[in-house]
Amino acid sequence: MTAGTFESAERALDYLKKTDEEHGRAKAHHQALDKVRKTVRAQCFLDAEGNVAERNARAEIDQRYKDATENWENAMADFYILDNQRTECNLQIEIYRSANSSMKRGNIA
């Protein structure tokens, strides 16, 4: 995207509009998977035998917990990638607004 042009700001705004729902769903998904991960860990702890330290250690290495953690991490990565792309679009819009304002004041030819 060319910084500071009307077209770049328009494309950025279109992208933000198109990804509003996806962004919300991605955030909710990664937050929900965090709760699932914690629930799975608690269940692994309850299923484990031994003293508290041993049960904690067994819960942490249980495959169910590892899988839940991996799912959560992947969902979190997907959300932050989309979030960063949307942040870049917001910056493109701000660059356009700033350049447009400066041109109106005669600071940029």
N, CA, C and O atoms as a GROMACS GRO file, in nm:
protein
  436
    1MET      N    1   0.082  -0.118   0.000
    1MET     CA    2   0.000   0.000   0.000
    1MET      C    3   0.086   0.124   0.000
    1MET      O    4   0.183   0.134   0.076
    2THR      N    5   0.051   0.218  -0.085
    2THR     CA    6   0.121   0.345  -0.086
    2THR      C    7   0.068   0.429   0.028
    2THR      O    8  -0.052   0.454   0.040
    3ALA      N    9   0.160   0.473   0.112
    3ALA     CA   10   0.121   0.548   0.231
    3ALA      C   11   0.070   0.687   0.194
    3ALA      O   12   0.127   0.755   0.108
    4GLY      N   13  -0.037   0.726   0.259
    4GLY     CA   14  -0.083   0.864   0.247
    4GLY      C   15  -0.177   0.893   0.132
    4GLY      O   16  -0.218   1.008   0.116
    5THR      N   17  -0.213   0.795   0.051
    5THR     CA   18  -0.304   0.822  -0.060
    5THR      C   19  -0.447   0.788  -0.020
    5THR      O   20  -0.471   0.707   0.070
    6PHE      N   21  -0.540   0.852  -0.088
    6PHE     CA   22  -0.681   0.824  -0.064
    6PHE      C   23  -0.711   0.676  -0.090
    6PHE      O   24  -0.786   0.613  -0.016
    7GLU      N   25  -0.652   0.623  -0.197
    7GLU     CA   26  -0.676   0.483  -0.233
    7GLU      C   27  -0.627   0.388  -0.126
    7GLU      O   28  -0.693   0.289  -0.095
    8SER      N   29  -0.510   0.418  -0.068
    8SER     CA   30  -0.458   0.330   0.037
    8SER      C   31  -0.546   0.335   0.162
    8SER      O   32  -0.569   0.233   0.227
    9ALA      N   33  -0.595   0.452   0.194
    9ALA     CA   34  -0.685   0.466   0.308
    9ALA      C   35  -0.818   0.395   0.282
    9ALA      O   36  -0.874   0.332   0.371
   10GLU      N   37  -0.865   0.406   0.160
   10GLU     CA   38  -0.991   0.341   0.123
   10GLU      C   39  -0.978   0.188   0.129
   10GLU      O   40  -1.067   0.120   0.180
   11ARG      N   41  -0.867   0.136   0.077
   11ARG     CA   42  -0.842  -0.009   0.083
   11ARG      C   43  -0.831  -0.055   0.228
   11ARG      O   44  -0.883  -0.161   0.265
   12ALA      N   45  -0.765   0.024   0.310
   12ALA     CA   46  -0.750  -0.011   0.451
   12ALA      C   47  -0.885  -0.013   0.521
   12ALA      O   48  -0.914  -0.103   0.600
   13LEU      N   49  -0.966   0.086   0.493
   13LEU     CA   50  -1.099   0.092   0.554
   13LEU      C   51  -1.186  -0.026   0.508
   13LEU      O   52  -1.259  -0.084   0.588
   14ASP      N   53  -1.177  -0.060   0.380
   14ASP     CA   54  -1.251  -0.177   0.329
   14ASP      C   55  -1.207  -0.304   0.400
   14ASP      O   56  -1.290  -0.387   0.436
   15TYR      N   57  -1.077  -0.319   0.420
   15TYR     CA   58  -1.025  -0.438   0.488
   15TYR      C   59  -1.078  -0.443   0.632
   15TYR      O   60  -1.118  -0.549   0.680
   16LEU      N   61  -1.077  -0.329   0.699
   16LEU     CA   62  -1.128  -0.326   0.836
   16LEU      C   63  -1.275  -0.366   0.840
   16LEU      O   64  -1.317  -0.442   0.928
   17LYS      N   65  -1.352  -0.316   0.746
   17LYS     CA   66  -1.495  -0.351   0.740
   17LYS      C   67  -1.514  -0.500   0.716
   17LYS      O   68  -1.597  -0.564   0.779
   18LYS      N   69  -1.435  -0.555   0.623
   18LYS     CA   70  -1.450  -0.696   0.586
   18LYS      C   71  -1.406  -0.790   0.698
   18LYS      O   72  -1.453  -0.903   0.705
   19THR      N   73  -1.318  -0.745   0.786
   19THR     CA   74  -1.263  -0.835   0.888
   19THR      C   75  -1.316  -0.809   1.029
   19THR      O   76  -1.268  -0.868   1.125
   20ASP      N   77  -1.415  -0.720   1.042
   20ASP     CA   78  -1.471  -0.692   1.174
   20ASP      C   79  -1.520  -0.819   1.244
   20ASP      O   80  -1.479  -0.849   1.356
   21GLU      N   81  -1.606  -0.892   1.176
   21GLU     CA   82  -1.664  -1.012   1.236
   21GLU      C   83  -1.558  -1.119   1.260
   21GLU      O   84  -1.555  -1.182   1.365
   22GLU      N   85  -1.472  -1.139   1.162
   22GLU     CA   86  -1.365  -1.238   1.176
   22GLU      C   87  -1.276  -1.206   1.296
   22GLU      O   88  -1.236  -1.295   1.371
   23HIS      N   89  -1.245  -1.078   1.313
   23HIS     CA   90  -1.162  -1.034   1.425
   23HIS      C   91  -1.230  -1.065   1.558
   23HIS      O   92  -1.166  -1.117   1.650
   24GLY      N   93  -1.358  -1.034   1.568
   24GLY     CA   94  -1.432  -1.063   1.691
   24GLY      C   95  -1.439  -1.212   1.720
   24GLY      O   96  -1.422  -1.254   1.834
   25ARG      N   97  -1.465  -1.289   1.617
   25ARG     CA   98  -1.472  -1.435   1.635
   25ARG      C   99  -1.338  -1.494   1.673
   25ARG      O  100  -1.330  -1.584   1.756
   26ALA      N  101  -1.231  -1.444   1.613
   26ALA     CA  102  -1.097  -1.495   1.645
   26ALA      C  103  -1.060  -1.465   1.790
   26ALA      O  104  -1.001  -1.548   1.858
   27LYS      N  105  -1.096  -1.346   1.836
   27LYS     CA  106  -1.067  -1.310   1.975
   27LYS      C  107  -1.148  -1.398   2.070
   27LYS      O  108  -1.093  -1.451   2.167
   28ALA      N  109  -1.276  -1.412   2.043
   28ALA     CA  110  -1.360  -1.495   2.129
   28ALA      C  111  -1.312  -1.640   2.128
   28ALA      O  112  -1.315  -1.707   2.232
   29HIS      N  113  -1.270  -1.688   2.012
   29HIS     CA  114  -1.223  -1.826   2.001
   29HIS      C  115  -1.098  -1.851   2.085
   29HIS      O  116  -1.090  -1.950   2.157
   30HIS      N  117  -1.001  -1.762   2.076
   30HIS     CA  118  -0.879  -1.785   2.153
   30HIS      C  119  -0.905  -1.770   2.302
   30HIS      O  120  -0.840  -1.837   2.382
   31GLN      N  121  -0.997  -1.682   2.341
   31GLN     CA  122  -1.030  -1.668   2.483
   31GLN      C  123  -1.104  -1.793   2.533
   31GLN      O  124  -1.080  -1.839   2.645
   32ALA      N  125  -1.194  -1.846   2.452
   32ALA     CA  126  -1.266  -1.968   2.490
   32ALA      C  127  -1.172  -2.086   2.502
   32ALA      O  128  -1.185  -2.168   2.593
   33LEU      N  129  -1.077  -2.096   2.409
   33LEU     CA  130  -0.983  -2.208   2.414
   33LEU      C  131  -0.890  -2.199   2.535
   33LEU      O  132  -0.840  -2.301   2.582
   34ASP      N  133  -0.867  -2.079   2.585
   34ASP     CA  134  -0.788  -2.065   2.708
   34ASP      C  135  -0.865  -2.126   2.825
   34ASP      O  136  -0.806  -2.193   2.910
   35LYS      N  137  -0.995  -2.103   2.829
   35LYS     CA  138  -1.076  -2.163   2.935
   35LYS      C  139  -1.079  -2.315   2.922
   35LYS      O  140  -1.071  -2.387   3.021
   36VAL      N  141  -1.091  -2.364   2.799
   36VAL     CA  142  -1.090  -2.508   2.775
   36VAL      C  143  -0.957  -2.566   2.821
   36VAL      O  144  -0.954  -2.671   2.886
   37ARG      N  145  -0.848  -2.498   2.787
   37ARG     CA  146  -0.714  -2.546   2.826
   37ARG      C  147  -0.703  -2.558   2.978
   37ARG      O  148  -0.649  -2.657   3.030
   38LYS      N  149  -0.754  -2.460   3.049
   38LYS     CA  150  -0.748  -2.462   3.196
   38LYS      C  151  -0.836  -2.572   3.253
   38LYS      O  152  -0.801  -2.636   3.353
   39THR      N  153  -0.950  -2.594   3.191
   39THR     CA  154  -1.039  -2.702   3.235
   39THR      C  155  -0.975  -2.838   3.211
   39THR      O  156  -0.982  -2.926   3.296
   40VAL      N  157  -0.913  -2.854   3.096
   40VAL     CA  158  -0.845  -2.980   3.064
   40VAL      C  159  -0.732  -3.005   3.164
   40VAL      O  160  -0.714  -3.118   3.211
   41ARG      N  161  -0.657  -2.900   3.196
   41ARG     CA  162  -0.547  -2.916   3.293
   41ARG      C  163  -0.603  -2.958   3.429
   41ARG      O  164  -0.546  -3.045   3.495
   42ALA      N  165  -0.712  -2.897   3.471
   42ALA     CA  166  -0.774  -2.933   3.600
   42ALA      C  167  -0.820  -3.079   3.598
   42ALA      O  168  -0.804  -3.151   3.697
   43GLN      N  169  -0.877  -3.121   3.486
   43GLN     CA  170  -0.920  -3.261   3.476
   43GLN      C  171  -0.801  -3.356   3.479
   43GLN      O  172  -0.806  -3.462   3.541
   44CYS      N  173  -0.695  -3.318   3.413
   44CYS     CA  174  -0.573  -3.400   3.415
   44CYS      C  175  -0.517  -3.410   3.557
   44CYS      O  176  -0.471  -3.515   3.599
   45PHE      N  177  -0.522  -3.299   3.629
   45PHE     CA  178  -0.477  -3.299   3.769
   45PHE      C  179  -0.562  -3.394   3.852
   45PHE      O  180  -0.510  -3.472   3.932
   46LEU      N  181  -0.693  -3.388   3.833
   46LEU     CA  182  -0.783  -3.475   3.909
   46LEU      C  183  -0.763  -3.622   3.874
   46LEU      O  184  -0.778  -3.709   3.960
   47ASP      N  185  -0.730  -3.649   3.749
   47ASP     CA  186  -0.710  -3.787   3.704
   47ASP      C  187  -0.576  -3.845   3.749
   47ASP      O  188  -0.559  -3.967   3.756
   48ALA      N  189  -0.481  -3.758   3.779
   48ALA     CA  190  -0.346  -3.803   3.815
   48ALA      C  191  -0.343  -3.857   3.959
   48ALA      O  192  -0.430  -3.827   4.041
   49GLU      N  193  -0.242  -3.937   3.984
   49GLU     CA  194  -0.224  -3.991   4.120
   49GLU      C  195  -0.094  -3.939   4.177
   49GLU      O  196  -0.003  -3.899   4.103
   50GLY      N  197  -0.085  -3.940   4.309
   50GLY     CA  198   0.036  -3.895   4.377
   50GLY      C  199   0.007  -3.772   4.462
   50GLY      O  200  -0.108  -3.731   4.478
   51ASN      N  201   0.115  -3.715   4.516
   51ASN     CA  202   0.097  -3.593   4.595
   51ASN      C  203   0.070  -3.475   4.501
   51ASN      O  204   0.069  -3.492   4.379
   52VAL      N  205   0.047  -3.358   4.557
   52VAL     CA  206   0.010  -3.242   4.476
   52VAL      C  207   0.116  -3.209   4.372
   52VAL      O  208   0.082  -3.182   4.257
   53ALA      N  209   0.241  -3.210   4.410
   53ALA     CA  210   0.349  -3.178   4.315
   53ALA      C  211   0.352  -3.279   4.200
   53ALA      O  212   0.370  -3.242   4.084
   54GLU      N  213   0.335  -3.405   4.233
   54GLU     CA  214   0.335  -3.509   4.129
   54GLU      C  215   0.213  -3.494   4.037
   54GLU      O  216   0.225  -3.510   3.916
   55ARG      N  217   0.099  -3.465   4.094
   55ARG     CA  218  -0.022  -3.447   4.014
   55ARG      C  219  -0.010  -3.325   3.923
   55ARG      O  220  -0.054  -3.328   3.808
   56ASN      N  221   0.050  -3.217   3.974
   56ASN     CA  222   0.075  -3.099   3.891
   56ASN      C  223   0.166  -3.133   3.774
   56ASN      O  224   0.139  -3.096   3.660
   57ALA      N  225   0.272  -3.204   3.804
   57ALA     CA  226   0.368  -3.241   3.699
   57ALA      C  227   0.303  -3.332   3.595
   57ALA      O  228   0.324  -3.314   3.475
   58ARG      N  229   0.225  -3.428   3.640
   58ARG     CA  230   0.158  -3.520   3.547
   58ARG      C  231   0.054  -3.445   3.462
   58ARG      O  232   0.038  -3.473   3.344
   59ALA      N  233  -0.015  -3.352   3.523
   59ALA     CA  234  -0.114  -3.273   3.448
   59ALA      C  235  -0.047  -3.193   3.337
   59ALA      O  236  -0.099  -3.183   3.226
   60GLU      N  237   0.068  -3.135   3.369
   60GLU     CA  238   0.140  -3.053   3.270
   60GLU      C  239   0.190  -3.133   3.151
   60GLU      O  240   0.202  -3.079   3.041
   61ILE      N  241   0.219  -3.260   3.170
   61ILE     CA  242   0.272  -3.340   3.058
   61ILE      C  243   0.167  -3.431   2.995
   61ILE      O  244   0.198  -3.506   2.902
   62ASP      N  245   0.046  -3.426   3.045
   62ASP     CA  246  -0.062  -3.506   2.989
   62ASP      C  247  -0.089  -3.462   2.844
   62ASP      O  248  -0.093  -3.342   2.815
   63GLN      N  249  -0.106  -3.558   2.754
   63GLN     CA  250  -0.126  -3.526   2.612
   63GLN      C  251  -0.251  -3.443   2.589
   63GLN      O  252  -0.254  -3.359   2.499
   64ARG      N  253  -0.355  -3.466   2.667
   64ARG     CA  254  -0.477  -3.387   2.652
   64ARG      C  255  -0.449  -3.239   2.679
   64ARG      O  256  -0.499  -3.152   2.608
   65TYR      N  257  -0.368  -3.213   2.780
   65TYR     CA  258  -0.334  -3.074   2.813
   65TYR      C  259  -0.242  -3.015   2.706
   65TYR      O  260  -0.259  -2.899   2.668
   66LYS      N  261  -0.148  -3.093   2.658
   66LYS     CA  262  -0.059  -3.044   2.552
   66LYS      C  263  -0.138  -3.009   2.427
   66LYS      O  264  -0.113  -2.907   2.363
   67ASP      N  265  -0.235  -3.094   2.391
   67ASP     CA  266  -0.318  -3.069   2.273
   67ASP      C  267  -0.402  -2.943   2.291
   67ASP      O  268  -0.413  -2.860   2.200
   68ALA      N  269  -0.462  -2.928   2.410
   68ALA     CA  270  -0.543  -2.810   2.439
   68ALA      C  271  -0.458  -2.684   2.435
   68ALA      O  272  -0.503  -2.580   2.386
   69THR      N  273  -0.336  -2.692   2.486
   69THR     CA  274  -0.245  -2.577   2.485
   69THR      C  275  -0.205  -2.541   2.342
   69THR      O  276  -0.199  -2.424   2.307
   70GLU      N  277  -0.179  -2.642   2.261
   70GLU     CA  278  -0.142  -2.616   2.121
   70GLU      C  279  -0.258  -2.551   2.045
   70GLU      O  280  -0.237  -2.457   1.968
   71ASN      N  281  -0.379  -2.599   2.067
   71ASN     CA  282  -0.496  -2.539   2.002
   71ASN      C  283  -0.512  -2.394   2.043
   71ASN      O  284  -0.540  -2.307   1.960
   72TRP      N  285  -0.495  -2.368   2.172
   72TRP     CA  286  -0.506  -2.230   2.223
   72TRP      C  287  -0.398  -2.141   2.164
   72TRP      O  288  -0.426  -2.028   2.122
   73GLU      N  289  -0.274  -2.190   2.160
   73GLU     CA  290  -0.164  -2.110   2.104
   73GLU      C  291  -0.187  -2.080   1.956
   73GLU      O  292  -0.160  -1.969   1.911
   74ASN      N  293  -0.236  -2.178   1.881
   74ASN     CA  294  -0.264  -2.155   1.738
   74ASN      C  295  -0.374  -2.052   1.719
   74ASN      O  296  -0.365  -1.966   1.632
   75ALA      N  297  -0.478  -2.061   1.800
   75ALA     CA  298  -0.588  -1.964   1.791
   75ALA      C  299  -0.539  -1.825   1.831
   75ALA      O  300  -0.580  -1.725   1.771
   76MET      N  301  -0.453  -1.819   1.930
   76MET     CA  302  -0.399  -1.690   1.973
   76MET      C  303  -0.312  -1.630   1.862
   76MET      O  304  -0.318  -1.510   1.837
   77ALA      N  305  -0.231  -1.713   1.797
   77ALA     CA  306  -0.147  -1.664   1.687
   77ALA      C  307  -0.234  -1.612   1.573
   77ALA      O  308  -0.207  -1.506   1.517
   78ASP      N  309  -0.339  -1.686   1.538
   78ASP     CA  310  -0.430  -1.642   1.431
   78ASP      C  311  -0.492  -1.507   1.466
   78ASP      O  312  -0.500  -1.418   1.381
   79PHE      N  313  -0.535  -1.493   1.591
   79PHE     CA  314  -0.596  -1.366   1.632
   79PHE      C  315  -0.495  -1.252   1.623
   79PHE      O  316  -0.527  -1.146   1.568
   80TYR      N  317  -0.375  -1.271   1.675
   80TYR     CA  318  -0.278  -1.162   1.676
   80TYR      C  319  -0.227  -1.127   1.536
   80TYR      O  320  -0.194  -1.011   1.510
   81ILE      N  321  -0.221  -1.223   1.448
   81ILE     CA  322  -0.184  -1.193   1.308
   81ILE      C  323  -0.290  -1.102   1.247
   81ILE      O  324  -0.258  -1.000   1.186
   82LEU      N  325  -0.417  -1.139   1.263
   82LEU     CA  326  -0.526  -1.057   1.211
   82LEU      C  327  -0.529  -0.921   1.280
   82LEU      O  328  -0.550  -0.818   1.214
   83ASP      N  329  -0.508  -0.920   1.409
   83ASP     CA  330  -0.509  -0.795   1.485
   83ASP      C  331  -0.398  -0.701   1.437
   83ASP      O  332  -0.419  -0.580   1.424
   84ASN      N  333  -0.280  -0.755   1.410
   84ASN     CA  334  -0.169  -0.674   1.360
   84ASN      C  335  -0.198  -0.620   1.220
   84ASN      O  336  -0.163  -0.506   1.189
   85GLN      N  337  -0.261  -0.700   1.137
   85GLN     CA  338  -0.297  -0.653   1.003
   85GLN      C  339  -0.397  -0.538   1.012
   85GLN      O  340  -0.389  -0.441   0.937
   86ARG      N  341  -0.491  -0.550   1.104
   86ARG     CA  342  -0.589  -0.443   1.123
   86ARG      C  343  -0.524  -0.317   1.180
   86ARG      O  344  -0.562  -0.205   1.145
   87THR      N  345  -0.427  -0.335   1.268
   87THR     CA  346  -0.353  -0.220   1.322
   87THR      C  347  -0.279  -0.148   1.210
   87THR      O  348  -0.277  -0.025   1.206
   88GLU      N  349  -0.220  -0.224   1.120
   88GLU     CA  350  -0.151  -0.163   1.005
   88GLU      C  351  -0.249  -0.083   0.920
   88GLU      O  352  -0.215   0.025   0.872
   89CYS      N  353  -0.369  -0.134   0.902
   89CYS     CA  354  -0.469  -0.060   0.825
   89CYS      C  355  -0.507   0.069   0.896
   89CYS      O  356  -0.522   0.173   0.832
   90ASN      N  357  -0.523   0.063   1.027
   90ASN     CA  358  -0.552   0.185   1.102
   90ASN      C  359  -0.441   0.288   1.086
   90ASN      O  360  -0.467   0.408   1.078
   91LEU      N  361  -0.318   0.242   1.082
   91LEU     CA  362  -0.204   0.332   1.063
   91LEU      C  363  -0.207   0.394   0.923
   91LEU      O  364  -0.176   0.512   0.906
   92GLN      N  365  -0.245   0.314   0.823
   92GLN     CA  366  -0.256   0.366   0.686
   92GLN      C  367  -0.360   0.479   0.680
   92GLN      O  368  -0.340   0.580   0.614
   93ILE      N  369  -0.470   0.459   0.750
   93ILE     CA  370  -0.574   0.562   0.753
   93ILE      C  371  -0.524   0.687   0.824
   93ILE      O  372  -0.549   0.798   0.778
   94GLU      N  373  -0.453   0.670   0.933
   94GLU     CA  374  -0.398   0.784   1.006
   94GLU      C  375  -0.294   0.860   0.924
   94GLU      O  376  -0.288   0.983   0.928
   95ILE      N  377  -0.212   0.786   0.849
   95ILE     CA  378  -0.113   0.851   0.761
   95ILE      C  379  -0.185   0.936   0.657
   95ILE      O  380  -0.146   1.050   0.632
   96TYR      N  381  -0.291   0.880   0.597
   96TYR     CA  382  -0.368   0.957   0.498
   96TYR      C  383  -0.428   1.082   0.562
   96TYR      O  384  -0.420   1.191   0.505
   97ARG      N  385  -0.488   1.066   0.677
   97ARG     CA  386  -0.552   1.180   0.743
   97ARG      C  387  -0.449   1.289   0.776
   97ARG      O  388  -0.475   1.408   0.759
   98SER      N  389  -0.334   1.246   0.824
   98SER     CA  390  -0.229   1.342   0.859
   98SER      C  391  -0.177   1.415   0.734
   98SER      O  392  -0.162   1.537   0.734
   99ALA      N  393  -0.150   1.338   0.628
   99ALA     CA  394  -0.099   1.399   0.504
   99ALA      C  395  -0.205   1.490   0.443
   99ALA      O  396  -0.173   1.599   0.394
  100ASN      N  397  -0.329   1.448   0.445
  100ASN     CA  398  -0.438   1.529   0.390
  100ASN      C  399  -0.452   1.660   0.469
  100ASN      O  400  -0.471   1.767   0.410
  101SER      N  401  -0.444   1.651   0.599
  101SER     CA  402  -0.453   1.770   0.683
  101SER      C  403  -0.337   1.866   0.656
  101SER      O  404  -0.356   1.988   0.648
  102SER      N  405  -0.218   1.810   0.641
  102SER     CA  406  -0.102   1.894   0.612
  102SER      C  407  -0.113   1.962   0.477
  102SER      O  408  -0.073   2.077   0.461
  103MET      N  409  -0.167   1.889   0.378
  103MET     CA  410  -0.183   1.949   0.245
  103MET      C  411  -0.284   2.062   0.250
  103MET      O  412  -0.266   2.164   0.183
  104LYS      N  413  -0.389   2.046   0.328
  104LYS     CA  414  -0.492   2.152   0.338
  104LYS      C  415  -0.433   2.278   0.402
  104LYS      O  416  -0.474   2.390   0.369
  105ARG      N  417  -0.338   2.259   0.492
  105ARG     CA  418  -0.275   2.374   0.557
  105ARG      C  419  -0.159   2.429   0.474
  105ARG      O  420  -0.101   2.532   0.509
  106GLY      N  421  -0.127   2.361   0.367
  106GLY     CA  422  -0.018   2.408   0.280
  106GLY      C  423   0.119   2.364   0.324
  106GLY      O  424   0.219   2.416   0.273
  107ASN      N  425   0.129   2.270   0.416
  107ASN     CA  426   0.259   2.223   0.464
  107ASN      C  427   0.322   2.121   0.371
  107ASN      O  428   0.443   2.100   0.376
  108ILE      N  429   0.242   2.057   0.285
  108ILE     CA  430   0.293   1.959   0.190
  108ILE      C  431   0.244   1.999   0.054
  108ILE      O  432   0.126   2.031   0.036
  109ALA      N  433   0.333   1.997  -0.044
  109ALA     CA  434   0.294   2.036  -0.180
  109ALA      C  435   0.240   1.917  -0.255
  109ALA      O  436   0.201   1.930  -0.371
   0.00000   0.00000   0.00000
